């Protein structure tokens, strides 16, 4: 047969359909591994293959979808992995008799891969490598990795398969997308394609999970983003479960009717997945065999991606801003955190850079004496949990680069390689193995002065990369921004290098920007201007400070001139946000009084608005101005918090406002306290013993209620959570409490409230009992005969006031 | 054809997440606001933003699900191959009566948020509250993340889903937590139980989702809306 990839240049080929459904019709029990039939019922397997070949399949998948060691372990058959896979290839070959290509089929491992899941990335690679090796030795014509839900698992599979088969046979990689066009792990078609391209797959595509209709837009998006051959295998519609069987509702004609749309979108291979049979392939053959594949030229740009987001780098697309802030150089706290193995500052910086408008994040965790590989693993894992931007893995150590590349579920950019032989041999194989891309510094043993010599280094790196199987789309050149104050000519050579690399190699360029301005005052001015000149020379990306607004403005305005912003749309949109940095269309108009507020009025306002940071100084200022502490407390603070309570009651303000106000007041009272107590201890309004009941460990609501009560002058004894009844009663007696306040969150623990109330009544104790908590209701409160129930923090003070009054009346009666 | 992951726990470490301002404002019961910048009190907005930023640093989402094969109904209990005592009560019978499988899910944001909340409780009660609300929503978020993963699996095999029923809700006793934790091997994601069956970390959720034979479910019994998980919103 003509080589598969040759035929794909001019023909649309057909895959086969479902194996499982046909085996079930031959008696395969539900839950039994179909792969075991390669040994137990070989003629059935061979017959199914033959039916598909007779129906018109050009490629058939071996019955080895679940024949990895891990999957066979579920059936205690892992020791038969060789036999099962070899038999799978042999049976397909016998059925094909030279009429169809044999694709050694590899399915997912059945578990989740690190960093997302439990199976280590290295173990996953080994599992796939082992199976691919057996399939290759058995003589399959290509490897098909299919039904992958998770891009990280696909990465492991591709590494394992490439290690086993090299470039000896083609590799097809099919992801599974849901009806929303996204994989389970959150990758859209463009992102998945960028990762698969990085590994140099020969055919990419999608199969399973959804019917043909949902696959049409995914095929079209793949067709627009890649010129790799595309395969598509839809299910026969979305399945239904009926009478103990899975039913696929779309018939063969319906599925085949989508074939022209697949081809129009760019598909080169079409087949069927769950629910499809030889009949489907027969009808597909009639439709597809008449249609030639379309040609799909796509822009020759560098693609980098996270798990969920792909970004293009190169001419004609938006300039790439790589945030430089995740780097311990010159940052003491950052370095200490890294040395301690902590990632929280890294995560905070990553979020901040993303919010500031970075498009990708450079991650450097190089601190002396730190295991950089271990730390890179941690940092990349933590960042990819909370940031969707692509990552640039930055280290001098190959081990750290590899650790980051393993764990990163996307197509990373590596920073960096240069023209030194040792570095080339150390880094480029990693780029190849992990399907990544690389920043190539145009330096060698030293930094050439002249642009023409820098170009020579670029050519050397490119040649070596191509020799190792990389492509020009895997590399971006750093033309080296040197300190202009030291060597003024160097900056001009840098700009010239950008132009040369564009014109001679047609490849993208990047600069680490901050170096250029060392030693000069107003450094931002220098590097922002240099950046504009570099963009004018064709620069595509910069590693720079994303917090610099002027830098963003420079990039936007320079991009208008550099042909990166059609119709200036992006510039105009961004200019609006520069006018109103919070993103709002117009500044908020706040109703301010006509005259300036006095200090005590400011105190009142601060409490109402929860301005906790200003209250301390305001109270001190009021005292310095001669205000009485009692006046501040009674005439301004207390009315402020009451007013806030009223606004809460009117649903103008809400619980967070109330809490922020109470917290602000507390801080103010803390300042006042010594002054208030000058005339003796301040009399409290009453004593409340407050606890979360036994068995319950939730106390956030209790703490907030206590804050409110203390602000209103109550003496609150906070017993904490999970408090035994006797401890509560002892505290009430010791402190001569008027009220026992109980909180509970759980239905199982709220009955402790009843026990408490019953005990207090049985012992004829004087305390009033108030209750609250998420599960407590008025009805429950009435049933257990509590003295009062507060549905939220807004009710706790009025309720306490009411109960204190009742308590006092009761005492008078006694 | 993907294979059903039946009978063994499937673990998720490092669940990716985003803390949406809209959800946090909802969790704090501030109505009609989707973004912090819409609040009229900049100081309050800044406090909540700080809590969100700290959430990003402290949260580590983990989860596990395990799908059990339903074998029948015995007395007041839906039985599975693995247990005859877990799914007890009228609510469970109602939830799982048309189901072939039931998937237990357990998810957590880890201990760091609540450790910090506890540490702040005395000195910074308001901020402690804001951070706790961030944690409470994010525990739900992790539960929803697993819910969506299970839902995709359910639909992939031609089943419909029931709503997500939290352990301890209705007449499903909280003491069932013990068996849920054991079956899901939740200790591997560092979740333990107190004597009163509360999960530690507190900011964790546990629930069950049924795999419903859609064709068998009378239209009036079809569920379309998930029920909220157990979450904290005490007085």
Interface residues (C-beta under 8 A of the other chain):
Chain A: X18 X19 X20 X31 X65 X66 X71 X107 X108 X110 X111 X112 X114 X115 X116 X117 X118 X147 X149 X176 X178 X184 X186 X208 X209 X238 X239 X240 X241 X242 X243 X246 X247 X273 X274 X307 X308 X344 X345 X347 X348 X351 X381 X384 X385 X386 X582 X583 X584 X588 X590 X609 X610 X611 X612 X613 X614 X651 X654 X655 X656 X657 X659 X660 X662 X663 X666 X695 X696 X697 X698 X699 X700 X701 X702 X703 X704 X705 X706 X707 X722 X743 X744 X745 X746 X747 X748 X749 X772 X773 X774 X776 X790 X791 X792 X793 X796
Chain B: X1 X2 X3 X5 X6 X10 X11 X12 X13 X14 X15 X16 X17 X18 X28 X29 X30 X31 X37 X40 X41 X43 X44 X47 X48 X53 X56 X57 X58 X60 X61 X100 X117 X121 X122 X124 X125 X126 X127 X128 X129 X130 X132 X133 X149 X152 X155 X156 X157 X158 X159 X160 X168 X173 X174 X175 X194 X195 X196 X197 X198 X200 X202 X213 X214 X215 X216 X232 X233 X234 X235
